[in-house]
């Protein structure tokens, strides 16, 4: 499985490249999770769904 390594500022993407899971340090892999891992939406944890746009 490949992951995208992206350098961005806001919505502007400066650089992007694909990397393999084996190229990611082991400490970071545990943060990313497994490819078959799904995190369902939890209202108590994430709060109400809304717009990410602060000007909306």
Buried (B, 14 or more C-beta within 10 A) or exposed (E): EEBEEEEEEEEEEEEEEEEEEEEBEEEEEEEEEEEEEEEEEEEEEEEEEEEEEEEE
